Amino acid sequence: MTSLILFGLGLSNICGSFFSAYPATGSFSRSAVNHESGAKTGLSGIIMGIIICSALLFMTPLFTDIPQCALAAIVISAVTGLVDYEEAIFLWGIDKKDFFLWAMTFTTTLTFGIEIGVLVGVGFSLAFVIHESANPHIAVLGRLPGTTVYRNTLQYPEAYTYNGIVVVRVDAPIYFANISYIKDRLREYELKLPNSNRGPDVGRVYFVILEMSPVTYIDSSAVQALKDLHQEYKTRDIQIAIANPNRQVHLLLSRAGIIDMIGAGWCFVRVHDAVQVCLQHVQSSSSNAIKLSPQASGNLTESPKAQQRYGFLRNLWKAQDGNGSAGDEAQSLLRQNLV
């Protein structure tokens, strides 16, 4: 049994040396004393072994009268240094969830041991990651006065929105774990109109603009959910517009048929362009309903202007993928189509 323990300690020190771990010398308290003594390499184990052997052979009579409480005080003083109180105070001031994770791991380790404590800490960390991934941050965007920039209305209260138009930004990849949450939030924004103060008062939402620049990935479940959402909106005369998707997301939406379904004329490079087109429809609408032009329907033939904008997107991404004068070519396309 002793040989197996020594083999395990040696193997742990060899593996730990690749990750800057301090050498283990047996129990947690002994490892703490070794660490507090300034040990950096496995050589400390050899030196400690020589000192212990010398003490057992020549200094045993001097240790016979030392009370056990004194030895316990040495161990406690060494272990106390491993508790980082400043880190706990820092976590409490920055993020209460991280502090809760620290406190839970510390308490479990102190009560049940290191193995159980590490497992509990890893388990709670995974639970937090899954929760954050399944409940991504979603923001309603408004236009900053005097600019064409759209930002979170909660972060910038001076940003204003338009009646009948909701601009939503999803700050995460869209996949099976969070698509239900995203759909629920979109329905919530439809029912609870934001405090809009620009444009004609139409009394309801007719356009939902998805700002997709932070979306780096969409899976098949999200694609199907977007199709269902489009059909659901279509029954209530609500048009979806997509703004600024990256190249991979746009290609995936194109292959899945979503671009053709919502209409190529409703895919824009900038949020401001999408808002201006939607605002024109809102301003030209009657007080009872909004009649979308053929450009707004994915089932009808696209107008030449819509086809030109759609072709512009593809040409722009091709220019960005090239080399040499890719930046100049992209800027030229932007000036021709957006200015």
Phi, psi and omega per residue, in radians:
M1 nan -0.731 -3.134
T2 -1.089 -0.697 3.140
S3 -1.130 -0.632 3.112
L4 -1.166 -0.671 3.115
I5 -1.125 -0.777 3.122
L6 -1.115 -0.683 3.105
F7 -1.118 -0.721 3.118
G8 -1.132 -0.727 3.110
L9 -1.120 -0.740 3.126
G10 -1.123 -0.736 3.132
L11 -1.141 -0.690 3.125
S12 -1.141 -0.666 3.112
N13 -1.196 -0.640 3.108
I14 -1.141 -0.804 3.135
C15 -1.183 -0.686 -3.124
G16 -1.168 -0.417 -3.141
S17 -1.141 -0.384 3.120
F18 -1.411 -0.172 -3.094
F19 -2.171 0.364 3.100
S20 1.044 0.563 3.094
A21 -1.450 2.561 3.113
Y22 -1.368 2.626 -3.022
P23 -1.105 2.420 3.068
A24 -1.597 2.372 -3.094
T25 -2.108 0.372 3.140
G26 2.214 -2.019 -3.121
S27 -1.281 2.912 -3.124
F28 -1.094 -0.703 -3.122
S29 -1.152 -0.709 3.119
R30 -1.171 -0.674 3.077
S31 -1.106 -0.653 3.117
A32 -1.134 -0.746 3.102
V33 -1.093 -0.721 3.118
N34 -1.092 -0.717 3.133
H35 -1.173 -0.762 3.135
E36 -1.143 -0.407 3.112
S37 -1.351 -0.113 3.101
G38 1.650 0.373 -3.128
A39 -1.176 2.384 -3.133
K40 -2.112 -0.553 -3.068
T41 -2.271 3.091 3.115
G42 -1.198 -0.215 3.102
L43 -1.091 -0.436 3.128
S44 -1.088 -0.561 3.108
G45 -1.140 -0.678 3.112
I46 -1.157 -0.788 3.139
I47 -1.106 -0.736 3.127
M48 -1.125 -0.669 3.105
G49 -1.104 -0.700 3.116
I50 -1.125 -0.734 -3.141
I51 -1.140 -0.725 -3.136
I52 -1.143 -0.752 3.117
C53 -1.096 -0.718 3.115
S54 -1.121 -0.704 3.137
A55 -1.149 -0.697 3.138
L56 -1.186 -0.577 -3.082
L57 -1.459 -0.636 -2.960
F58 -2.121 -0.314 -3.005
M59 -2.067 0.180 -3.116
T60 -1.035 -0.729 3.139
P61 -1.049 -0.483 -3.123
L62 -1.306 -0.371 -3.080
F63 -1.680 -0.077 -3.047
T64 -1.149 -0.549 -3.063
D65 -1.701 0.080 3.118
I66 -1.352 2.148 -3.134
P67 -1.196 2.669 -3.125
Q68 -1.155 -0.482 3.126
C69 -1.117 -0.555 3.094
A70 -1.194 -0.729 3.081
L71 -1.124 -0.673 3.107
A72 -1.131 -0.634 3.123
A73 -1.116 -0.633 3.108
I74 -1.116 -0.773 -3.134
V75 -1.147 -0.769 -3.111
I76 -1.122 -0.729 3.133
S77 -1.108 -0.578 3.116
A78 -1.288 -0.722 -3.113
V79 -1.233 -0.581 -3.126
T80 -1.030 -0.585 3.138
G81 -1.165 -0.306 3.126
L82 -1.433 -0.229 3.115
V83 -1.505 1.991 -3.067
D84 -1.595 1.593 -3.133
Y85 -1.188 -0.632 -3.129
E86 -1.106 -0.633 3.099
E87 -1.137 -0.674 3.109
A88 -1.117 -0.742 3.113
I89 -1.126 -0.690 3.113
F90 -1.099 -0.782 3.136
L91 -1.127 -0.648 3.127
W92 -1.103 -0.652 -3.131
G93 -1.385 -0.428 -3.071
I94 -1.673 -0.935 -3.038
D95 -2.565 2.022 -3.119
K96 -1.149 -0.530 3.134
K97 -1.168 -0.721 3.091
D98 -1.135 -0.644 3.090
F99 -1.147 -0.714 3.099
F100 -1.073 -0.714 3.117
L101 -1.119 -0.743 3.113
W102 -1.091 -0.812 -3.109
A103 -1.136 -0.712 3.139
M104 -1.127 -0.775 3.131
T105 -1.143 -0.734 -3.140
F106 -1.103 -0.811 -3.108
T107 -1.141 -0.745 -3.136
T108 -1.155 -0.708 3.104
T109 -1.119 -0.728 -3.130
L110 -1.174 -0.529 -3.058
T111 -1.584 -0.792 -2.992
F112 -1.958 -0.176 3.131
G113 2.014 2.964 -3.039
I114 -1.173 -0.762 -3.068
E115 -1.053 -0.854 -3.138
I116 -1.134 -0.689 3.140
G117 -1.094 -0.746 3.121
V118 -1.139 -0.741 3.127
L119 -1.092 -0.731 3.121
V120 -1.136 -0.737 3.122
G121 -1.091 -0.776 3.114
V122 -1.134 -0.698 3.141
G123 -1.099 -0.799 3.115
F124 -1.165 -0.620 3.104
S125 -1.098 -0.774 3.097
L126 -1.107 -0.667 3.120
A127 -1.106 -0.715 3.106
F128 -1.130 -0.724 -3.139
V129 -1.114 -0.770 3.135
I130 -1.119 -0.704 3.137
H131 -1.122 -0.774 3.134
E132 -1.151 -0.631 3.141
S133 -1.245 -0.628 -3.128
A134 -1.415 -0.242 3.125
N135 -2.239 1.236 -3.063
P136 -1.231 2.837 3.091
H137 -1.319 2.247 3.117
I138 -2.201 2.281 -3.059
A139 -2.164 2.490 2.968
V140 -1.579 2.193 -3.043
L141 -1.709 2.547 3.044
G142 -2.295 2.831 -3.087
R143 -1.538 2.248 3.076
L144 -1.262 2.360 -3.087
P145 -1.007 2.349 3.090
G146 1.373 0.116 -3.126
T147 -2.345 3.070 2.987
T148 -1.915 0.412 -3.111
V149 -1.699 2.398 -3.131
Y150 -2.048 2.240 -3.087
R151 -2.351 2.957 -3.129
N152 -1.036 2.197 -3.103
T153 -1.209 -0.423 3.084
L154 -1.297 -0.615 3.129
Q155 -1.390 -0.572 3.140
Y156 -2.155 1.554 -3.100
P157 -1.078 -0.402 -3.126
E158 -1.319 -0.235 3.112
A159 -1.182 2.385 -3.096
Y160 -1.985 2.690 3.126
T161 -2.027 3.036 -3.122
Y162 -1.986 2.482 3.104
N163 -1.094 2.359 3.105
G164 1.459 -0.049 -3.089
I165 -2.251 2.255 3.074
V166 -2.119 2.159 3.093
V167 -1.842 2.087 -3.047
V168 -2.118 2.356 3.083
R169 -2.064 2.209 3.094
V170 -1.758 2.032 -3.044
D171 -1.648 0.897 -3.138
A172 -2.985 2.796 2.968
P173 -1.063 2.611 -3.131
I174 -1.850 2.063 -3.140
Y175 -2.616 -3.033 -2.934
F176 -1.052 -0.494 -3.050
A177 -1.315 -0.462 -3.053
N178 -2.108 -0.002 -3.070
I179 -1.166 -0.607 3.115
S180 -1.136 -0.716 3.111
Y181 -1.112 -0.720 -3.138
I182 -1.126 -0.750 3.122
K183 -1.106 -0.692 3.116
D184 -1.113 -0.709 3.128
R185 -1.171 -0.656 3.102
L186 -1.123 -0.713 3.079
R187 -1.127 -0.630 3.109
E188 -1.124 -0.732 3.122
Y189 -1.165 -0.538 3.120
E190 -1.212 -0.701 -3.103
L191 -1.386 -0.689 3.141
K192 -1.792 1.639 -3.082
L193 -1.136 2.367 3.044
P194 -1.168 2.823 -3.125
N195 -1.266 1.515 -3.126
S196 -1.560 2.495 -3.135
N197 -2.331 0.284 3.110
R198 -2.296 2.610 3.106
G199 1.483 2.934 -3.136
P200 -1.154 2.585 -3.134
D201 -1.422 1.814 -3.105
V202 -1.775 -0.187 2.995
G203 1.451 -0.107 -3.130
R204 -2.795 3.083 3.141
V205 -1.637 2.270 3.072
Y206 -2.011 -0.316 -3.104
F207 -2.384 2.320 3.046
V208 -2.101 2.021 -3.122
I209 -1.794 2.136 3.114
L210 -1.705 1.946 3.068
E211 -1.491 1.905 -2.924
M212 -1.924 0.318 3.121
S213 -1.107 -0.603 3.097
P214 -1.360 -0.186 -3.083
V215 -1.397 1.952 -3.105
T216 -1.699 -0.197 -3.058
Y217 -2.764 2.498 3.040
I218 -2.393 2.284 3.131
D219 -1.735 3.142 -3.053
S220 -1.151 -0.597 3.114
S221 -1.125 -0.706 3.115
A222 -1.181 -0.634 3.104
V223 -1.076 -0.804 3.130
Q224 -1.136 -0.657 3.121
A225 -1.153 -0.649 3.090
L226 -1.153 -0.636 3.066
K227 -1.104 -0.783 3.119
D228 -1.107 -0.678 3.129
L229 -1.137 -0.680 3.106
H230 -1.105 -0.771 3.116
Q231 -1.113 -0.675 3.114
E232 -1.135 -0.752 3.102
Y233 -1.152 -0.627 -3.096
K234 -1.087 -0.628 3.115
T235 -1.190 -0.352 3.135
R236 -1.906 0.298 3.104
D237 1.019 0.782 3.069
I238 -2.027 2.280 -3.112
Q239 -1.821 2.317 3.059
I240 -1.615 2.414 3.016
A241 -2.196 2.530 -3.131
I242 -2.011 2.302 -3.106
A243 -2.175 2.261 2.948
N244 1.005 0.856 2.997
P245 -1.332 2.604 3.077
N246 -1.297 3.037 -2.983
R247 -1.103 -0.787 -3.102
Q248 -1.134 -0.753 3.126
V249 -1.123 -0.729 -3.136
H250 -1.119 -0.727 3.120
L251 -1.125 -0.679 3.114
L252 -1.143 -0.747 3.103
L253 -1.125 -0.612 3.117
S254 -1.192 -0.797 3.138
R255 -1.123 -0.566 -3.141
A256 -1.387 -0.149 3.116
G257 1.496 0.133 -3.115
I258 -1.253 -0.662 3.128
I259 -1.066 -0.776 3.106
D260 -1.192 -0.543 -3.105
M261 -1.213 -0.821 -3.115
I262 -1.449 -0.309 -3.123
G263 1.840 2.199 -3.120
A264 -1.083 -0.456 3.117
G265 -1.217 -0.148 3.139
W266 -1.866 0.410 3.016
C267 -2.014 2.058 -2.976
F268 -2.137 2.754 3.084
V269 -1.431 -0.661 -3.112
R270 -2.106 2.643 3.072
V271 -1.121 -0.660 -3.105
H272 -1.080 -0.682 3.100
D273 -1.090 -0.737 3.126
A274 -1.117 -0.733 -3.135
V275 -1.127 -0.710 -3.120
Q276 -1.125 -0.719 3.111
V277 -1.143 -0.782 3.122
C278 -1.119 -0.665 -3.125
L279 -1.143 -0.608 3.086
Q280 -1.095 -0.711 3.102
H281 -1.159 -0.697 -3.134
V282 -1.138 -0.768 -3.101
Q283 -1.191 -0.508 -3.128
S284 -1.598 0.061 -3.095
S285 -1.485 2.849 3.051
S286 -1.478 3.076 -3.117
S287 -1.316 -0.232 -3.084
N288 -1.764 -0.689 -3.061
A289 -2.690 2.827 3.091
I290 -1.905 2.167 3.106
K291 -1.706 1.950 -3.122
L292 -1.326 2.488 3.094
S293 -1.277 2.916 3.101
P294 -0.966 -0.471 3.130
Q295 -1.142 -0.472 -3.068
A296 -1.444 -0.218 -3.082
S297 -1.735 2.265 3.130
G298 -1.307 -0.260 -3.090
N299 -1.565 -0.261 -3.088
L300 -1.725 2.931 -3.133
T301 -1.210 2.362 -3.119
E302 -1.259 2.530 3.089
S303 -1.275 2.815 3.106
P304 -1.010 -0.614 3.127
K305 -1.128 -0.705 3.125
A306 -1.154 -0.748 3.127
Q307 -1.119 -0.616 3.121
Q308 -1.142 -0.726 3.141
R309 -1.168 -0.702 -3.139
Y310 -1.141 -0.746 3.088
G311 -1.135 -0.558 3.093
F312 -1.091 -0.706 3.119
L313 -1.053 -0.813 -3.124
R314 -1.133 -0.722 3.123
N315 -1.148 -0.620 3.137
L316 -1.131 -0.781 -3.139
W317 -1.171 -0.614 3.079
K318 -1.119 -0.688 3.132
A319 -1.150 -0.647 3.130
Q320 -1.233 -0.469 3.138
D321 -1.411 -0.282 -3.113
G322 -1.348 -3.007 3.104
N323 -2.210 3.113 3.113
G324 1.310 -1.850 -3.051
S325 -1.671 0.580 -3.101
A326 -1.103 -0.724 -3.121
G327 -1.128 -0.750 3.130
D328 -1.133 -0.675 -3.138
E329 -1.162 -0.706 3.123
A330 -1.123 -0.743 3.125
Q331 -1.119 -0.639 3.103
S332 -1.106 -0.719 3.101
L333 -1.126 -0.674 3.119
L334 -1.102 -0.768 -3.129
R335 -1.126 -0.629 -3.098
Q336 -1.253 -0.512 -2.986
N337 -1.931 -0.361 -3.031
L338 -2.015 -0.463 -3.051
V339 -1.383 nan nan
